[in-house]
Each structure stands twice: as structure tokens, then as C-alpha cells.
């Protein structure tokens, strides 16, 4: 039997560290010996075709799946051995915003703050700041069942930032957003990265990854087939027709 969750070497704790991680579902290998480090303050774009292993990797990082073998450490905490501490240090925003539809946006934010045991005076100030930042003041006291996709996404990300996480894992943040919502989300993620938060963003949008990310990784059939800086990507593009799409298609071809 393969060794599960082997010990990880000591490094700067404020990072996401994945070492030799494999995830199997029966005889199917969804992620195959993946190793990756996302240091403090890096905005990492995680790309790949459908079924490549992106979502499985994300679910292992946030503790929804356990690795079959290998180890994952989030901000110094082992996600399998120390799940509560690891999860308290990160924020996870899935591709489909989840809100309790009978709650207002404000009630939802207070509910999430309570889960993280944020003191009420601090929580009130933090919620007020995020309401202003995400421009949801005109909607925050309406039930979330009435929200547009963009307003749901803004509220979900606001809730994820309440406890000032050290890492953010976000899946397809731009799907279905109007231009104003997309601009707010892009600027927020960039600001978080510049403040020292490590970000892993899964996306199918090559332009979004190219615009926002410091480094880009591409996974295919469970293996990391490309990983380089945005600057190096520009040089890689010149080997083809100058398009990121051509690089992506080349490294993911069967």
C-alpha cells in the first residue's frame, strides 16, 4: 500500500506546499505525483482541460478529499493531520457560489463570521469594510435568493475574506460576471496577492490567467505539464504564433 501523507520538509510556513501527491479513485488516477509550491504573495494560475485533475487537486488542498499518497501543507499546517488549523488559515471560493438563500447578504456574512469566531465588534467593522469594498450596500439586506450571479460571487468572496486568510483557493471566479463585478473581483484578488496572501486560482480563461497571475501551471491527465512565470510564458509564446492558446494546446495534446 502507498504511504499516505508523508512528512513534508520544513519551509517558510506561509505558503501552499504540495509534495508528490497522488489521488486515486479505484483504478483511476486523477492526480499523479503532483508537486507544487505557491509561496507567500504569489498569484498562481492553475489551468488544464476538463477532467485534467484541477478540481481534485483543489479539493485535496482544502481538505475535502484526502490524498492517496503524498502530503499537503497549508500555511505550515498539514491538511490531513491538522485540518482545523489549516482550514482556518485559508479561504475557499468554489466555482458555484453557495449562499443560504433565505438569509440576507448581511445575515450570511455574520453567520460566516460566527463560524470563524470573530469577535462581534471586529466582525461588524470587517463586514462594513467589505460591503463598501464589494459595492453590495444596496443589496446586502435583501435575501440572497434575489441576487444576480455577480452579486452572489461578490458576497461569497466577501465572506471568504472575513477572517483575513493567509491563502485563497478560488475556482473559476469570473464565470457569469458582468464587467463591473469582474473588475471588482480582479482588483480584489490582485490586492490580496500584493498584501502577501498566496492565491491559487483555477480557471479556463487563458486571458484572465495571463493578466493576473505571477506564475501559471497547466495540469493534464493528473500531471503538471507546464509551470512557469508570466514573463517566461511570453517567450514560450514566441515559439508558436504568439498566442497562449497555442502553448496550452501543445502541452495538453494527447
C-alpha positions as CSV (number, residue, x, y, z in Angstrom):
1,X,0.0,0.0,0.0
2,X,1.3,3.5,-0.8
3,X,2.3,5.7,2.1
4,X,-0.3,8.4,2.7
5,X,0.5,11.9,3.8
6,X,4.3,11.6,4.1
7,X,6.1,14.2,6.2
8,X,6.9,17.4,4.4
9,X,10.2,19.3,4.8
10,X,10.3,22.4,7.0
11,X,9.9,25.6,4.9
12,X,8.5,29.1,5.2
13,X,5.1,28.3,6.7
14,X,3.1,30.9,4.8
15,X,2.7,29.0,1.6
16,X,0.8,26.2,-0.1
17,X,3.0,23.2,-0.4
18,X,2.1,20.0,-2.4
19,X,4.6,17.2,-2.4
20,X,4.3,14.0,-4.5
21,X,0.5,14.0,-4.2
22,X,-1.4,11.2,-5.9
23,X,-5.2,10.8,-5.7
24,X,-6.8,7.6,-7.0
25,X,-10.5,6.7,-7.3
26,X,-10.4,2.9,-7.6
27,X,-8.1,2.1,-10.6
28,X,-8.4,5.7,-11.9
29,X,-5.6,8.1,-11.1
30,X,-7.0,11.6,-11.0
31,X,-3.8,13.3,-9.8
32,X,-0.4,11.7,-10.4
33,X,2.6,12.6,-8.2
34,X,1.9,16.3,-8.2
35,X,4.5,18.6,-6.5
36,X,4.0,22.4,-6.3
37,X,4.9,25.3,-4.0
38,X,3.0,28.5,-4.0
39,X,4.9,31.0,-1.8
40,X,3.6,33.9,0.2
41,X,2.2,36.7,-2.1
42,X,2.2,34.6,-5.3
43,X,-0.8,34.6,-7.6
44,X,-0.7,31.2,-9.2
45,X,-2.9,30.3,-12.1
46,X,-4.0,26.6,-12.3
47,X,-5.2,25.6,-15.8
48,X,-6.0,22.4,-17.7
49,X,-8.6,20.7,-19.8
50,X,-11.8,19.3,-18.4
51,X,-11.0,16.2,-16.3
52,X,-7.3,17.1,-16.0
53,X,-7.3,17.0,-12.2
54,X,-7.7,20.6,-11.3
55,X,-10.8,20.2,-9.1
56,X,-9.5,17.1,-7.4
57,X,-6.3,19.0,-6.5
58,X,-8.3,21.9,-5.1
59,X,-10.5,19.6,-3.0
60,X,-7.4,18.0,-1.6
61,X,-5.8,21.3,-0.7
62,X,-8.9,22.5,1.1
63,X,-9.4,19.2,2.9
64,X,-12.5,17.8,1.1
65,X,-10.5,14.9,-0.4
66,X,-7.6,13.1,1.3
67,X,-4.6,12.3,-0.8
68,X,-4.0,8.6,-1.6
69,X,-0.3,9.4,-1.1
70,X,1.9,12.4,-0.7
71,X,1.4,15.4,1.6
72,X,-0.1,18.9,1.5
73,X,0.7,21.7,3.9
74,X,-1.2,25.0,4.0
75,X,0.5,27.8,5.9
76,X,2.5,25.4,7.9
77,X,-0.4,23.1,8.8
78,X,-0.8,19.6,7.5
79,X,-4.2,19.5,5.9
80,X,-4.8,15.8,6.9
81,X,-3.2,15.8,10.4
82,X,-4.2,19.4,11.3
83,X,-7.3,20.1,9.3
84,X,-9.0,22.7,11.5
85,X,-5.9,24.8,11.8
86,X,-5.2,24.6,8.1
87,X,-8.8,25.5,7.1
88,X,-8.8,28.4,9.4
89,X,-5.8,29.8,7.6
90,X,-7.3,29.6,4.1
91,X,-10.3,30.7,2.1
92,X,-12.0,28.5,-0.4
93,X,-14.3,30.0,-3.1
94,X,-15.9,27.3,-5.3
95,X,-16.9,27.7,-8.9
96,X,-20.6,27.9,-7.9
97,X,-21.3,30.5,-5.2
98,X,-23.1,28.9,-2.2
99,X,-25.3,31.1,-0.1
100,X,-28.2,30.3,2.2
101,X,-30.9,31.8,0.1
102,X,-33.3,32.7,2.9
103,X,-30.7,34.8,4.6
104,X,-29.8,38.3,3.5
105,X,-26.3,39.1,2.5
106,X,-25.6,40.8,5.8
107,X,-27.0,37.8,7.8
108,X,-24.9,35.4,5.7
109,X,-21.7,37.4,6.4
110,X,-22.5,37.4,10.2
111,X,-23.1,33.7,10.0
112,X,-19.7,33.0,8.4
113,X,-18.0,35.4,10.8
114,X,-19.5,33.4,13.7
115,X,-18.2,30.2,12.3
116,X,-14.7,31.7,12.5
117,X,-15.4,33.0,16.0
118,X,-14.6,36.6,15.0
119,X,-15.4,38.9,18.0
120,X,-18.6,40.9,17.3
121,X,-17.1,44.4,17.3
122,X,-14.3,43.3,14.9
123,X,-16.8,41.4,12.8
124,X,-19.1,44.4,12.4
125,X,-16.2,46.6,11.3
126,X,-14.9,44.0,8.9
127,X,-18.4,43.4,7.4
128,X,-18.9,47.2,6.9
129,X,-15.5,47.4,5.1
130,X,-16.3,44.5,2.8
131,X,-19.8,45.8,2.0
132,X,-18.2,49.0,0.8
133,X,-15.3,47.3,-1.0
134,X,-17.6,45.0,-3.0
135,X,-20.2,47.6,-3.6
136,X,-23.1,45.4,-2.2
137,X,-24.7,48.0,0.1
138,X,-27.8,48.3,-2.0
139,X,-28.3,44.5,-1.9
140,X,-26.9,43.4,1.4
141,X,-30.2,43.5,3.3
142,X,-32.1,41.6,0.6
143,X,-32.4,37.8,0.6
144,X,-29.6,36.2,-1.4
145,X,-32.2,34.2,-3.5
146,X,-32.8,37.5,-5.3
147,X,-29.1,38.1,-6.2
148,X,-27.6,38.0,-9.6
149,X,-24.7,35.7,-10.3
150,X,-22.3,38.7,-10.0
151,X,-23.8,39.8,-6.6
152,X,-23.6,36.2,-5.3
153,X,-20.0,36.0,-6.3
154,X,-19.1,39.3,-4.7
155,X,-20.9,38.2,-1.5
156,X,-19.2,34.8,-1.5
157,X,-15.7,36.3,-1.9
158,X,-16.5,38.9,0.8
159,X,-17.5,36.1,3.2
160,X,-14.2,34.3,2.3
161,X,-12.1,37.3,3.3
162,X,-13.8,38.0,6.6
163,X,-11.2,36.1,8.6
164,X,-8.2,37.6,6.7
165,X,-6.9,34.3,5.3
166,X,-3.3,33.7,4.5
167,X,-4.1,31.7,1.4
168,X,-7.1,31.8,-1.1
169,X,-8.1,28.9,-3.2
170,X,-10.6,30.1,-5.8
171,X,-12.2,28.1,-8.7
172,X,-13.4,29.9,-11.9
173,X,-14.0,33.3,-10.3
174,X,-15.1,35.1,-13.4
175,X,-17.9,32.8,-14.7
176,X,-21.1,34.7,-15.5
177,X,-19.8,38.0,-14.1
178,X,-20.9,41.4,-15.5
179,X,-18.0,43.8,-16.3
180,X,-18.3,45.7,-13.0
181,X,-18.3,42.5,-10.9
182,X,-15.4,41.1,-12.9
183,X,-13.4,44.3,-12.3
184,X,-14.0,44.2,-8.6
185,X,-13.1,40.6,-8.3
186,X,-9.9,41.0,-10.4
187,X,-8.8,44.0,-8.4
188,X,-9.6,42.3,-5.1
189,X,-7.5,39.2,-5.9
190,X,-4.6,41.3,-7.1
191,X,-4.7,43.4,-3.9
192,X,-4.8,40.3,-1.8
193,X,-1.7,38.9,-3.5
194,X,0.2,42.2,-3.2
195,X,-0.6,42.2,0.5
196,X,1.2,38.8,0.9
197,X,-1.7,36.3,0.5
198,X,-0.9,33.2,-1.6
199,X,-3.5,32.6,-4.2
200,X,-4.3,29.5,-6.3
201,X,-6.8,30.3,-9.0
202,X,-8.3,27.6,-11.2
203,X,-9.6,28.9,-14.5
204,X,-10.4,28.0,-18.1
205,X,-9.8,31.6,-19.1
206,X,-6.4,32.0,-20.6
207,X,-6.6,35.8,-20.8
208,X,-7.6,36.1,-17.2
209,X,-4.7,33.9,-16.1
210,X,-2.3,35.8,-18.3
211,X,-3.5,39.1,-17.0
212,X,-3.5,38.3,-13.3
213,X,-1.1,35.5,-12.5
214,X,2.6,35.7,-11.5
215,X,3.1,32.1,-12.4
216,X,1.0,29.6,-14.4
217,X,0.8,25.9,-14.2
218,X,-1.0,23.6,-16.6
219,X,-2.2,20.1,-15.5
220,X,-3.1,17.3,-17.9
221,X,-4.1,13.8,-17.1
222,X,-3.2,14.4,-13.5
223,X,0.4,15.6,-14.2
224,X,1.8,19.1,-14.2
225,X,2.9,19.5,-17.8
226,X,3.8,23.3,-17.7
227,X,4.8,25.6,-14.9
228,X,6.5,28.9,-15.5
229,X,6.3,32.7,-14.8
230,X,4.3,35.1,-16.8
231,X,7.5,36.5,-18.3
232,X,8.7,33.1,-19.4
233,X,5.3,32.5,-20.9
234,X,5.8,35.5,-23.2
235,X,9.0,33.8,-24.5
236,X,7.3,30.4,-24.9
237,X,4.5,32.0,-27.0
238,X,7.1,33.2,-29.5
239,X,7.9,29.6,-30.3
240,X,4.4,29.3,-31.7
241,X,2.2,32.0,-33.2
242,X,2.5,34.4,-30.2
243,X,-0.7,33.0,-28.6
244,X,-1.0,31.5,-25.1
245,X,-3.8,29.2,-26.6
246,X,-1.2,27.6,-28.9
247,X,1.1,26.9,-25.9
248,X,-1.8,25.4,-24.0
249,X,-2.9,23.2,-26.8
250,X,0.6,21.9,-27.4
251,X,1.3,20.9,-23.8
252,X,-2.1,19.3,-23.4
253,X,-2.4,17.4,-26.6
254,X,-2.9,13.7,-26.3
